Amino acid sequence: MPLYTTGLCPLLRSSPHWRRERIFVPKPRLIGHFSVIREEYVNSLKNMRYICLPSTLNGQINWDLNTGFENYSSDQKPNPRGRIDRILKFIQTYPHKVTGEDKTLSPDFVCSRGFLSKLMETPYTRADPGRDCGWKVLASKFRGTIYFLWLNEWSEGGDGSAEGKRGAYYGYKFRQMITTHELNKPSTIDQPVDREKFSGVFDTKLGAHRLLYAGEIFGVDSDVALKSHSDFLKPSVKIIQMHTKINTMKYTSFLRNKLMHWWCKTVLIGAETVYAGNRTREGILESIEPIAVKDMPRMASNFWSDSVCIKFCTSFLDMVKDKMAGIDDPDAVYQFMYDPNISDQVQYEIFTSKSDHSFLPNWYIDYLDGLGAEGPTGQEEIQQVHQLRNLEASSLISYEKKEYRKTIFQMNRALKIAPSCQRYKLLKAECLALLGCVKEAKDIAESIIRTDSTAADAVFVRGLCLYYSDNLEECLSHFEQTLSLDPYHQKAKMWHVKSQNLKSCKDTGNSLFKAGKFREALKAYTAALEIDENNNEVNSHILYNRALMSYKLNQKGDSIRDCNAALNLKNNYVKAILLRGKCHTELEDFEEAIKDYEQALKFEDTHEIRGLLRDVKLALEGSKRRDYYEILGVSRNATNHQITKAYRKLALLCHPDRHVTATSDEIKRQEKKFKVVGQAYSVLSDPQKKAVYDYGRKF
């Protein structure tokens, strides 16, 4: 199986200002043609048809569009790859029409007219659970040009039902009835439907993109017979399209749906007029109405906007070009999918190696390789493409192994070649966040969000930065925003669950602490620490909280250990330093307490910390003058027998052998006590040492 990833494109179906923004739609330039015979490319005018209208358009025509339907077969669906193959064969036949002086392919995109018109309709495509109203397209980039293969373009021929097949047949029959293969000769109404097609090849610019595409031409209007390629390209030849509509259709429904569909298809091939055949539901053609293509947006201005249609199409092309900025490999394929029944966003999959999705034929790749001695993009660019391909593959492997520093190094190299590639920037930012370099990662993500607030991956990375900054409330909001932009964002789903679990455990511990349930709170904090061992910021705070619970439970040794662990993650964590100093003070380990308070002063020089340091220094001085009588629990007038008896009793209680099953902290505490008891007895049991000790205490 080829390596692939999935995600959603942060692409709005529509934006309020698009309707207000008037966009000039340039008339496409007709640069060639071909006939389609048995689904094969044929470089001829054989299937071209001339318009042949009846004398009266608005009168009672009464043509039966059912004629020949019983002999019509619509079971065979065309191969989607056939359309792109025919465009590629045109490129091979007429390379001078599509390449520059350096023999590089001029267009940014190569596709079928049908897919572009489907894109233009997308902002107004509404969810309908009962039918397939979305689209699916493959994209492959080679030598700087992106090729689209529309996978479900066959659906234009009807919805598959008996009624849909018959409705599609009515359209074919209507076109046949008002066109003819020979100029000035009437069509034969009774002849069988001929599904062989004639296509024009067009070159145009949408936004910043140059497009090359082929679209079916139903008929042409010409005063003279067209016998050659040059005749067909003359400005006097006008392209005519024709469609049918049911005469009982609500006018608002016609304007909202049918007219937009017609406009999107015809404006892309430069047709000026659409002949609309008004028919009954039973297939009887009653009249023919010419509609000017330029008037269609005005007629339906309350329902759709030509500016929105064009703007969405150019925005999609912008997004695809950005997504594929670092790829130039005919085997690597992006699959873009849109289904309004599932999401308002465009889902995509990436297949990084040769697979069944790879659609550019080998003969075409070899042909482009032979265009010019140095290749269409130059030897240096080709080497850079191979270098990017290798860097992408190796970065995917290192990312999966969690070798994030290596992935960052690879992305830095890739960004030197493709500095504007958003995908490379965000992968680098994600790895920086995972390594704890939150500020740098956040800067990259926010720079992208400023230019594109719907960039789901950028919002996710900013959420990741908030997660590693212990801002769990905000990070959850960002992961939810990512999923609203891209419901299939797997990383956002995973981190959202992890963040929720971490926040839940942490909040539970805080609530139990406030309720005075320290032991239960300690367990909750322990559970929180097991969720993500790599989140140093959060874990340092949780370790401090757990240390505080241990202190409340009089487990000062455990408290010191958690403070040490917190400071290993965050060495300037003053609260942890102060708690550790407090524990050391209460354990009478004054030297360590002094070190703690001196360390805290380096980060926060406050009167409170200075006072704690002063107090512990006084305690250290006082500890050096121990009251041995008090330690043994005897009076200063005690006899030697009473001193010995008290010592033996205490030594028996704190002897290490009696505490072998205790905790390590308790063992150390008892060992220290045993040592102090021994020191007291060694002084008070010796008359000479006792006299010196008593004399010293007196003064």
C-alpha positions as CSV (number, residue, x, y, z in Angstrom):
1,M,0.0,0.0,0.0
2,P,1.3,3.5,-0.8
3,L,1.9,5.9,2.1
4,Y,-1.0,8.3,2.4
5,T,-2.3,10.9,4.8
6,T,-5.8,12.5,5.1
7,G,-7.1,15.8,6.1
8,L,-9.5,18.7,5.2
9,C,-8.8,21.7,3.2
10,P,-9.5,25.0,5.1
11,L,-11.7,26.3,2.3
12,L,-14.9,28.3,2.8
13,R,-17.7,27.5,0.4
14,S,-18.6,31.2,0.3
15,S,-17.7,34.5,1.7
16,P,-20.0,37.5,2.1
17,H,-17.8,39.9,0.3
18,W,-17.5,37.7,-2.8
19,R,-21.0,38.7,-3.9
20,R,-20.1,42.4,-3.6
21,E,-16.8,41.9,-5.4
22,R,-17.3,42.2,-9.2
23,I,-15.1,39.7,-11.0
24,F,-14.4,40.0,-14.7
25,V,-14.7,36.7,-16.4
26,P,-12.5,36.7,-19.5
27,K,-13.8,35.0,-22.6
28,P,-11.8,31.8,-23.0
29,R,-9.5,31.4,-26.1
30,L,-10.4,28.6,-28.4
31,I,-7.2,27.0,-29.4
32,G,-8.2,23.6,-30.9
33,H,-10.7,20.8,-31.2
34,F,-11.1,17.0,-31.5
35,S,-13.8,14.5,-32.1
36,V,-14.5,11.6,-29.8
37,I,-15.2,8.3,-31.6
38,R,-15.8,5.3,-29.4
39,E,-14.2,7.2,-26.5
40,E,-11.0,7.8,-28.5
41,Y,-9.3,11.0,-29.5
42,V,-9.6,11.8,-33.2
43,N,-8.0,14.9,-34.6
44,S,-10.7,15.9,-37.0
45,L,-14.0,17.9,-37.4
46,K,-16.0,14.7,-38.1
47,N,-18.4,15.1,-35.1
48,M,-18.9,18.8,-35.4
49,R,-22.5,19.9,-35.9
50,Y,-24.1,23.1,-37.2
51,I,-27.1,24.8,-35.6
52,C,-30.3,24.1,-37.6
53,L,-33.3,25.8,-36.0
54,P,-36.9,25.4,-37.0
55,S,-38.5,28.4,-38.7
56,T,-40.7,29.1,-35.7
57,L,-39.2,28.9,-32.2
58,N,-42.1,30.0,-30.1
59,G,-44.9,28.3,-32.0
60,Q,-46.3,24.8,-31.5
61,I,-43.4,22.6,-32.5
62,N,-44.7,19.3,-30.9
63,W,-41.5,17.2,-31.5
64,D,-41.5,13.9,-29.7
65,L,-38.2,13.6,-27.8
66,N,-39.0,9.9,-27.0
67,T,-38.3,8.9,-30.6
68,G,-35.7,6.1,-30.6
69,F,-35.5,5.7,-26.8
70,E,-36.4,2.0,-27.0
71,N,-33.2,1.4,-28.9
72,Y,-31.1,3.7,-26.7
73,S,-28.6,2.1,-24.3
74,S,-27.1,4.2,-21.4
75,D,-25.7,1.4,-19.3
76,Q,-22.1,2.0,-20.3
77,K,-20.5,4.8,-18.4
78,P,-17.5,6.5,-19.9
79,N,-14.0,6.0,-18.5
80,P,-13.1,9.1,-16.5
81,R,-9.5,8.7,-17.5
82,G,-10.6,9.0,-21.2
83,R,-11.3,12.7,-20.9
84,I,-7.9,13.6,-19.5
85,D,-6.2,11.2,-21.9
86,R,-7.8,13.0,-24.8
87,I,-6.6,16.4,-23.6
88,L,-3.1,15.0,-23.2
89,K,-3.2,13.7,-26.7
90,F,-4.2,17.1,-27.9
91,I,-1.1,18.5,-26.1
92,Q,1.0,15.9,-27.8
93,T,-0.5,16.8,-31.2
94,Y,-0.3,20.5,-30.9
95,P,2.6,21.2,-28.4
96,H,3.2,24.7,-30.0
97,K,-0.2,25.8,-28.8
98,V,0.4,25.0,-25.1
99,T,4.2,25.5,-24.5
100,G,6.4,28.6,-24.4
101,E,9.7,29.3,-26.1
102,D,11.5,27.2,-23.6
103,K,9.2,24.3,-24.4
104,T,7.7,24.3,-20.9
105,L,4.0,23.6,-20.6
106,S,2.3,27.0,-20.1
107,P,-0.9,26.2,-18.1
108,D,-1.0,25.9,-14.3
109,F,-3.9,23.4,-14.5
110,V,-5.1,20.9,-17.1
111,C,-8.6,19.4,-16.6
112,S,-12.0,19.0,-18.1
113,R,-14.6,21.8,-18.5
114,G,-17.1,19.6,-16.5
115,F,-15.0,19.7,-13.3
116,L,-14.5,23.5,-13.5
117,S,-18.2,24.1,-13.9
118,K,-18.9,21.7,-11.0
119,L,-16.5,23.7,-8.8
120,M,-18.2,26.9,-9.7
121,E,-21.6,25.4,-8.6
122,T,-20.2,24.2,-5.3
123,P,-21.0,27.3,-3.2
124,Y,-24.7,26.8,-3.9
125,T,-24.7,23.0,-3.7
126,R,-27.0,22.0,-0.8
127,A,-27.0,18.8,1.2
128,D,-29.4,16.1,-0.1
129,P,-29.1,12.8,1.7
130,G,-31.1,11.1,-1.0
131,R,-28.5,11.6,-3.8
132,D,-24.8,12.0,-4.5
133,C,-24.4,15.7,-4.9
134,G,-20.7,16.1,-4.2
135,W,-17.6,15.5,-6.3
136,K,-14.3,13.7,-6.2
137,V,-11.2,14.6,-8.2
138,L,-7.6,13.3,-8.4
139,A,-4.7,15.8,-8.8
140,S,-1.2,15.1,-9.9
141,K,1.6,17.5,-10.5
142,F,4.3,17.1,-13.1
143,R,6.8,19.6,-14.4
144,G,5.0,22.5,-12.7
145,T,1.5,21.7,-14.1
146,I,-1.3,20.2,-12.0
147,Y,-3.6,17.8,-13.8
148,F,-7.2,17.0,-12.6
149,L,-9.0,13.8,-13.2
150,W,-12.7,14.1,-12.3
151,L,-13.9,10.7,-11.1
152,N,-17.6,11.1,-11.1
153,E,-18.2,13.3,-14.1
154,W,-20.4,10.5,-15.6
155,S,-23.1,11.6,-13.1
156,E,-23.9,14.5,-15.4
157,G,-25.8,12.0,-17.7
158,G,-28.6,11.4,-15.2
159,D,-29.0,10.2,-11.7
160,G,-29.2,6.5,-12.6
161,S,-33.0,6.2,-12.2
162,A,-35.3,5.3,-15.1
163,E,-36.6,8.9,-15.1
164,G,-33.1,10.3,-15.0
165,K,-32.0,8.2,-18.0
166,R,-35.0,9.3,-20.0
167,G,-34.5,12.9,-19.1
168,A,-30.8,12.7,-20.2
169,Y,-32.0,11.1,-23.5
170,Y,-34.4,14.0,-24.1
171,G,-31.4,16.4,-23.9
172,Y,-29.4,14.3,-26.4
173,K,-32.4,14.0,-28.7
174,F,-33.1,17.8,-28.6
175,R,-29.5,18.6,-29.6
176,Q,-29.7,16.1,-32.4
177,M,-33.0,17.6,-33.7
178,I,-31.7,21.2,-34.0
179,T,-28.2,20.4,-35.3
180,T,-26.9,18.8,-38.5
181,H,-23.5,17.5,-39.7
182,E,-23.8,19.4,-43.0
183,L,-24.4,23.1,-43.3
184,N,-27.8,24.3,-44.5
185,K,-29.2,20.8,-44.5
186,P,-32.1,19.9,-42.2
187,S,-31.6,17.3,-39.5
188,T,-33.4,14.0,-39.6
189,I,-35.7,13.9,-36.6
190,D,-36.2,10.1,-36.8
191,Q,-32.5,9.2,-36.9
192,P,-31.1,7.4,-33.8
193,V,-29.2,9.4,-31.2
194,D,-25.6,9.7,-31.9
195,R,-23.6,9.9,-28.6
196,E,-20.3,10.6,-30.4
197,K,-19.0,14.0,-29.2
198,F,-17.1,17.0,-30.4
199,S,-14.9,19.0,-28.1
200,G,-13.1,22.3,-28.1
201,V,-9.9,22.9,-26.3
202,F,-9.7,26.2,-24.4
203,D,-7.1,28.4,-22.7
204,T,-8.1,31.0,-20.1
205,K,-7.1,32.7,-16.9
206,L,-9.0,32.6,-13.7
207,G,-7.4,34.8,-11.0
208,A,-3.7,34.1,-11.1
209,H,-4.1,30.7,-12.8
210,R,-3.8,29.8,-16.4
211,L,-6.0,26.8,-17.3
212,L,-6.2,24.4,-20.3
213,Y,-9.3,22.4,-20.6
214,A,-11.6,20.6,-23.0
215,G,-15.4,21.0,-23.2
216,E,-18.1,19.5,-25.3
217,I,-19.5,21.7,-28.1
218,F,-23.0,20.9,-29.0
219,G,-23.1,23.0,-32.1
220,V,-21.7,26.0,-34.0
221,D,-23.2,28.9,-36.0
222,S,-21.3,29.6,-39.2
223,D,-22.2,31.1,-42.5
224,V,-19.7,28.9,-44.4
225,A,-18.8,25.2,-44.1
226,L,-15.8,24.6,-41.9
227,K,-13.4,22.2,-43.5
228,S,-10.1,22.8,-41.6
229,H,-8.7,23.5,-38.2
230,S,-8.0,27.1,-39.2
231,D,-11.6,27.5,-40.4
232,F,-13.0,26.4,-37.1
233,L,-10.8,28.9,-35.1
234,K,-12.1,31.9,-37.1
235,P,-13.7,34.7,-34.9
236,S,-16.9,34.5,-37.1
237,V,-17.7,31.0,-35.8
238,K,-19.9,31.1,-32.8
239,I,-20.3,28.3,-30.3
240,I,-24.0,27.4,-29.5
241,Q,-25.2,25.3,-26.6
242,M,-28.7,23.8,-26.1
243,H,-30.5,22.3,-23.1
244,T,-34.0,21.3,-22.2
245,K,-36.3,22.2,-19.3
246,I,-39.7,21.0,-18.2
247,N,-42.3,23.7,-19.0
248,T,-44.1,23.1,-15.6
249,M,-40.9,23.8,-13.6
250,K,-41.3,26.6,-11.1
251,Y,-39.6,29.7,-12.4
252,T,-37.8,30.3,-9.2
253,S,-36.4,26.7,-9.2
254,F,-35.3,27.2,-12.8
255,L,-33.5,30.4,-11.9
256,R,-31.9,28.9,-8.8
257,N,-30.7,25.6,-10.2
258,K,-31.0,25.0,-13.9
259,L,-29.9,28.5,-15.0
260,M,-26.8,28.5,-12.8
261,H,-25.8,25.0,-14.1
262,W,-26.2,26.3,-17.7
263,W,-24.2,29.4,-17.1
264,C,-21.3,27.6,-15.4
265,K,-21.0,25.2,-18.3
266,T,-21.4,27.7,-21.2
267,V,-19.3,30.6,-19.9
268,L,-16.3,28.4,-19.8
269,I,-16.5,27.6,-23.5
270,G,-17.3,31.2,-24.6
271,A,-20.8,30.4,-25.8
272,E,-23.0,33.5,-26.2
273,T,-26.4,31.8,-26.5
274,V,-28.2,28.9,-25.0
275,Y,-31.2,27.5,-26.8
276,A,-33.6,26.2,-24.1
277,G,-36.1,23.6,-25.3
278,N,-39.3,23.7,-23.3
279,R,-40.8,20.2,-23.0
280,T,-43.5,18.4,-21.2
281,R,-42.8,15.7,-18.6
282,E,-43.8,13.2,-21.3
283,G,-41.0,14.4,-23.6
284,I,-43.0,16.6,-26.1
285,L,-41.0,19.6,-27.2
286,E,-43.3,22.6,-27.4
287,S,-41.0,25.7,-28.0
288,I,-37.4,26.8,-28.2
289,E,-36.2,29.9,-26.3
290,P,-32.9,31.6,-26.9
291,I,-31.2,32.9,-23.7
292,A,-28.2,35.2,-23.8
293,V,-25.4,33.8,-21.5
294,K,-24.4,37.3,-20.4
295,D,-28.0,37.9,-19.1
296,M,-28.2,34.8,-16.9
297,P,-26.5,36.2,-13.7
298,R,-28.8,39.2,-13.8
299,M,-31.9,37.1,-14.3
300,A,-31.0,35.0,-11.2
301,S,-29.3,37.7,-9.1
302,N,-31.6,36.9,-6.1
303,F,-30.5,33.3,-6.1
304,W,-26.8,33.1,-7.1
305,S,-23.9,35.3,-8.0
306,D,-21.4,34.7,-10.8
307,S,-18.8,36.4,-8.7
308,V,-19.2,33.9,-5.9
309,C,-19.0,31.0,-8.4
310,I,-15.8,32.3,-10.0
311,K,-14.2,33.3,-6.6
312,F,-14.8,29.9,-5.1
313,C,-13.2,28.2,-8.2
314,T,-10.1,30.4,-8.0
315,S,-9.9,29.9,-4.2
316,F,-10.0,26.2,-4.6
317,L,-7.2,26.4,-7.3
318,D,-5.2,28.6,-4.9
319,M,-5.5,26.0,-2.1
320,V,-4.6,23.1,-4.4
321,K,-1.5,25.0,-5.7
322,D,-0.4,25.7,-2.1
323,K,-1.1,22.1,-0.9
324,M,1.0,20.7,-3.8
325,A,3.8,23.3,-3.7
326,G,6.4,20.9,-2.7
327,I,5.4,18.0,-4.9
328,D,6.3,17.4,-8.6
329,D,5.9,13.7,-9.1
330,P,3.5,12.0,-11.6
331,D,3.1,9.0,-9.2
332,A,2.1,11.1,-6.2
333,V,-1.6,11.9,-6.2
334,Y,-3.9,14.1,-4.1
335,Q,-7.6,13.0,-4.0
336,F,-9.9,15.9,-3.2
337,M,-13.5,15.1,-2.2
338,Y,-16.5,17.2,-1.4
339,D,-19.8,15.9,-0.1
340,P,-22.3,18.5,1.4
341,N,-24.1,15.7,3.2
342,I,-21.0,15.2,5.3
343,S,-19.1,18.5,5.6
344,D,-18.9,22.0,4.1
345,Q,-15.2,21.4,3.7
346,V,-13.1,19.7,1.0
347,Q,-11.6,16.4,2.3
348,Y,-8.4,15.2,0.8
349,E,-6.0,12.2,0.8
350,I,-2.4,12.1,-0.3
351,F,-0.9,9.0,-2.0
352,T,2.8,9.6,-1.9
353,S,3.9,6.7,-4.2
354,K,2.7,5.0,-7.3
355,S,-0.8,3.4,-6.8
356,D,-4.0,2.7,-8.6
357,H,-4.8,6.4,-8.2
358,S,-1.8,7.5,-10.3
359,F,-3.4,8.5,-13.7
360,L,-0.8,10.3,-15.9
361,P,0.1,7.7,-18.5
362,N,3.7,6.7,-19.1
363,W,3.6,7.7,-22.7
364,Y,2.7,11.3,-21.7
365,I,5.4,11.4,-19.0
366,D,8.0,10.2,-21.6
367,Y,6.7,12.7,-24.1
368,L,7.2,15.6,-21.7
369,D,10.6,14.3,-20.7
370,G,11.6,14.7,-24.4
371,L,10.4,18.3,-24.7
372,G,13.7,20.2,-25.0
373,A,17.2,19.0,-24.3
374,E,17.2,20.3,-20.7
375,G,13.7,19.2,-19.8
376,P,10.7,21.5,-19.4
377,T,11.6,22.9,-16.0
378,G,15.4,22.9,-16.3
379,Q,17.8,20.4,-14.8
380,E,18.2,22.4,-11.6
381,E,14.5,22.5,-10.9
382,I,14.2,18.7,-11.6
383,Q,17.0,18.1,-9.1
384,Q,15.1,20.3,-6.6
385,V,11.9,18.3,-7.1
386,H,13.7,15.0,-6.5
387,Q,15.3,16.6,-3.4
388,L,12.0,17.7,-2.1
389,R,10.5,14.3,-2.7
390,N,13.3,12.6,-0.7
391,L,13.0,15.1,2.1
392,E,9.2,14.6,2.4
393,A,9.6,10.8,2.5
394,S,12.4,10.9,5.1
395,S,10.5,13.5,7.2
396,L,7.4,11.2,7.3
397,I,9.6,8.4,8.6
398,S,11.4,10.5,11.2
399,Y,8.0,12.0,12.4
400,E,6.5,8.6,12.8
401,K,9.6,7.6,14.9
402,K,9.1,10.8,17.0
403,E,12.5,12.1,15.9
404,Y,11.2,15.6,15.9
405,R,14.6,17.4,15.8
406,K,15.4,15.4,12.6
407,T,12.1,16.3,11.1
408,I,12.7,20.0,11.8
409,F,16.1,19.7,10.1
410,Q,14.5,18.1,7.0
411,M,11.8,20.8,6.9
412,N,14.4,23.6,7.1
413,R,16.1,22.1,4.1
414,A,12.8,21.8,2.2
415,L,11.9,25.4,3.0
416,K,15.1,26.6,1.5
417,I,13.8,25.1,-1.8
418,A,10.1,25.9,-1.4
419,P,10.1,28.8,1.2
420,S,6.3,29.6,0.8
421,C,5.1,26.0,1.3
422,Q,2.5,26.2,4.2
423,R,2.6,22.5,4.8
424,Y,6.4,22.5,5.5
425,K,6.1,25.4,7.8
426,L,3.3,23.8,9.9
427,L,5.1,20.5,10.1
428,K,8.1,22.3,11.4
429,A,6.0,24.3,13.9
430,E,4.2,21.1,15.1
431,C,7.6,19.4,15.8
432,L,8.8,22.6,17.6
433,A,5.8,22.5,19.9
434,L,6.3,18.8,20.6
435,L,9.8,19.6,21.6
436,G,8.7,22.4,23.9
437,C,9.8,25.3,21.7
438,V,6.3,26.8,22.1
439,K,7.1,30.5,21.3
440,E,8.7,29.8,17.9
441,A,6.0,27.3,17.0
442,K,3.3,29.8,17.9
443,D,4.9,32.5,15.8
444,I,4.8,30.3,12.7
445,A,1.2,29.2,13.3
446,E,-0.1,32.8,13.9
447,S,1.7,34.2,10.9
448,I,-0.3,31.7,8.7
449,I,-3.6,32.3,10.6
450,R,-3.2,36.1,9.9
451,T,-3.4,35.4,6.2
452,D,-5.8,32.5,6.3
453,S,-8.0,32.2,9.4
454,T,-9.5,29.0,8.1
455,A,-6.2,27.1,8.0
456,A,-7.1,24.1,10.1
457,D,-3.5,22.8,10.5
458,A,-2.4,26.3,11.7
459,V,-5.2,26.5,14.3
460,F,-4.3,23.0,15.4
461,V,-0.6,23.9,15.9
462,R,-1.6,27.0,17.9
463,G,-3.8,24.8,20.1
464,L,-0.8,22.4,20.6
465,C,1.2,25.4,21.8
466,L,-1.5,26.3,24.3
467,Y,-1.6,22.7,25.4
468,Y,2.2,22.7,26.2
469,S,1.8,26.1,27.9
470,D,-0.7,24.6,30.4
471,N,-3.6,26.6,29.0
472,L,-5.9,23.6,28.7
473,E,-9.2,25.6,28.4
474,E,-7.9,27.6,25.4
475,C,-6.3,24.6,23.7
476,L,-9.5,22.6,23.9
477,S,-11.2,25.5,22.2
478,H,-8.6,25.5,19.4
479,F,-8.9,21.8,18.8
480,E,-12.7,22.2,18.6
481,Q,-12.2,25.0,16.1
482,T,-9.9,22.8,14.1
483,L,-12.5,20.0,14.0
484,S,-15.1,22.5,12.9
485,L,-12.9,23.5,10.0
486,D,-11.8,19.9,9.3
487,P,-14.1,17.2,11.0
488,Y,-11.6,14.5,9.8
489,H,-8.5,16.0,11.4
490,Q,-7.1,13.0,13.2
491,K,-4.5,14.8,15.2
492,A,-7.0,17.3,16.5
493,K,-9.3,14.5,17.6
494,M,-6.4,12.7,19.4
495,W,-5.1,15.8,21.2
496,H,-8.6,16.9,22.0
497,V,-9.3,13.6,23.9
498,K,-5.9,13.8,25.6
499,S,-6.5,17.4,26.7
500,Q,-9.9,16.6,28.0
501,N,-8.6,13.7,30.1
502,L,-5.7,15.8,31.5
503,K,-8.0,18.7,32.3
504,S,-10.5,16.4,33.9
505,C,-7.9,14.7,36.2
506,K,-6.4,18.0,37.1
507,D,-9.7,19.7,37.9
508,T,-10.8,16.6,40.0
509,G,-7.6,16.9,42.0
510,N,-8.1,20.6,42.6
511,S,-11.7,20.1,43.7
512,L,-10.7,17.3,46.1
513,F,-7.9,19.5,47.5
514,K,-10.3,22.4,48.2
515,A,-12.6,19.8,49.9
516,G,-9.8,18.7,52.2
517,K,-9.6,15.2,50.7
518,F,-5.9,15.2,50.3
519,R,-5.4,11.5,49.8
520,E,-8.0,11.3,47.0
521,A,-6.5,14.5,45.4
522,L,-3.1,12.8,45.4
523,K,-4.5,9.9,43.5
524,A,-6.1,12.2,41.0
525,Y,-2.9,14.1,40.4
526,T,-1.0,10.8,40.0
527,A,-3.5,9.7,37.3
528,A,-3.0,13.1,35.5
529,L,0.7,12.5,35.4
530,E,0.3,9.3,33.5
531,I,-1.6,10.9,30.6
532,D,1.3,12.7,28.9
533,E,4.8,12.4,30.2
534,N,6.1,14.9,27.6
535,N,4.1,17.9,28.7
536,N,6.8,19.5,31.0
537,E,4.8,22.6,31.8
538,V,1.6,20.9,32.9
539,N,3.4,18.0,34.6
540,S,5.6,20.4,36.6
541,H,2.4,22.0,38.0
542,I,0.8,18.7,38.7
543,L,4.0,17.4,40.5
544,Y,3.9,20.5,42.7
545,N,0.2,19.9,43.5
546,R,1.0,16.3,44.4
547,A,3.9,17.4,46.5
548,L,1.6,19.8,48.4
549,M,-0.8,16.8,49.0
550,S,2.1,14.7,50.4
551,Y,3.0,17.6,52.7
552,K,-0.6,17.9,53.9
553,L,-0.5,14.1,54.7
554,N,2.8,14.6,56.6
555,Q,4.7,12.6,53.9
556,K,7.5,15.2,53.7
557,G,10.0,12.8,52.0
558,D,7.5,12.2,49.1
559,S,6.8,15.9,48.9
560,I,10.5,16.7,48.5
561,R,10.8,14.0,45.8
562,D,7.9,15.5,43.8
563,C,9.4,19.0,44.2
564,N,12.7,17.7,42.8
565,A,10.9,16.2,39.8
566,A,9.0,19.4,39.2
567,L,12.2,21.4,39.3
568,N,13.9,19.0,36.9
569,L,11.1,19.9,34.4
570,K,11.0,23.6,35.3
571,N,14.1,24.8,37.2
572,N,12.7,28.3,37.9
573,Y,9.5,27.0,39.6
574,V,9.7,29.1,42.8
575,K,6.6,27.6,44.5
576,A,8.2,24.1,44.3
577,I,11.5,25.5,45.7
578,L,9.7,27.1,48.6
579,L,7.7,24.0,49.4
580,R,10.9,21.9,49.4
581,G,12.5,24.4,51.7
582,K,9.6,24.2,54.1
583,C,9.8,20.4,54.1
584,H,13.6,20.5,54.8
585,T,13.0,23.0,57.6
586,E,10.4,20.9,59.3
587,L,12.7,17.8,59.0
588,E,15.4,20.0,60.7
589,D,17.6,19.6,57.6
590,F,18.5,23.3,57.9
591,E,21.5,23.3,55.5
592,E,19.3,22.1,52.6
593,A,16.6,24.5,53.6
594,I,19.1,27.4,53.4
595,K,20.1,26.2,49.9
596,D,16.4,26.2,48.8
597,Y,15.7,29.7,50.0
598,E,18.9,31.1,48.5
599,Q,18.0,29.4,45.2
600,A,14.5,31.0,45.4
601,L,16.0,34.4,45.9
602,K,17.8,34.2,42.6
603,F,14.4,34.0,40.8
604,E,12.2,36.2,43.1
605,D,13.9,38.6,45.6
606,T,11.1,39.3,48.0
607,H,10.9,40.2,51.7
608,E,8.9,37.0,52.4
609,I,11.7,34.8,51.1
610,R,14.4,36.8,52.8
611,G,12.5,36.4,56.1
612,L,12.3,32.6,55.6
613,L,16.0,32.4,54.9
614,R,16.8,34.5,58.0
615,D,14.6,32.2,60.2
616,V,16.1,29.0,58.9
617,K,19.6,30.3,59.5
618,L,18.7,31.1,63.1
619,A,17.2,27.6,63.4
620,L,20.5,26.1,62.2
621,E,22.5,28.1,64.8
622,G,20.1,26.9,67.5
623,S,20.3,23.3,66.4
624,K,24.0,23.3,67.0
625,R,23.3,23.9,70.7
626,R,21.2,20.8,71.3
627,D,19.5,20.3,74.7
628,Y,20.7,16.7,75.5
629,Y,18.5,16.5,78.6
630,E,15.4,17.3,76.5
631,I,16.4,14.8,73.9
632,L,16.6,12.0,76.5
633,G,13.6,13.3,78.3
634,V,15.3,13.6,81.7
635,S,15.8,16.5,84.2
636,R,19.1,18.2,84.7
637,N,19.4,16.6,88.1
638,A,18.9,13.1,86.8
639,T,21.2,10.4,88.1
640,N,23.5,8.3,85.9
641,H,21.1,5.4,86.3
642,Q,18.1,7.5,85.1
643,I,20.1,8.8,82.1
644,T,21.1,5.2,81.1
645,K,17.5,3.9,81.5
646,A,16.1,6.8,79.3
647,Y,18.7,6.2,76.6
648,R,18.1,2.4,76.4
649,K,14.4,3.1,76.1
650,L,14.8,5.6,73.3
651,A,17.5,3.6,71.5
652,L,15.2,0.6,71.4
653,L,12.4,2.7,69.9
654,C,14.4,4.3,67.1
655,H,16.9,1.5,66.4
656,P,17.1,1.0,62.5
657,D,16.5,-2.7,62.9
658,R,13.0,-2.0,64.2
659,H,12.1,-0.1,61.1
660,V,13.3,-2.3,58.2
661,T,9.8,-2.4,56.7
662,A,9.2,1.3,57.0
663,T,9.6,3.8,54.1
664,S,13.0,4.9,53.1
665,D,12.2,8.4,54.5
666,E,11.1,7.0,57.8
667,I,14.2,4.8,58.0
668,K,16.4,7.9,57.5
669,R,14.5,9.9,60.1
670,Q,14.9,7.1,62.7
671,E,18.6,6.7,61.8
672,K,19.1,10.4,62.4
673,K,17.2,10.3,65.7
674,F,19.1,7.2,66.8
675,K,22.4,9.1,66.1
676,V,21.3,12.2,68.1
677,V,20.1,10.0,71.1
678,G,23.5,8.3,71.0
679,Q,25.3,11.7,71.0
680,A,23.3,12.9,74.0
681,Y,24.0,9.7,76.0
682,S,27.7,9.8,75.2
683,V,27.9,13.3,76.7
684,L,25.6,12.9,79.7
685,S,26.9,9.5,80.7
686,D,30.5,10.7,81.0
687,P,30.9,12.9,84.2
688,Q,33.7,14.9,82.7
689,K,31.9,15.7,79.4
690,K,28.7,16.3,81.3
691,A,30.4,18.9,83.5
692,V,31.9,20.7,80.5
693,Y,28.4,20.6,78.7
694,D,26.6,21.9,81.8
695,Y,29.2,24.7,82.2
696,G,28.9,25.7,78.5
697,R,25.0,25.9,78.7
698,K,25.3,28.1,81.8
699,F,27.0,30.8,79.9
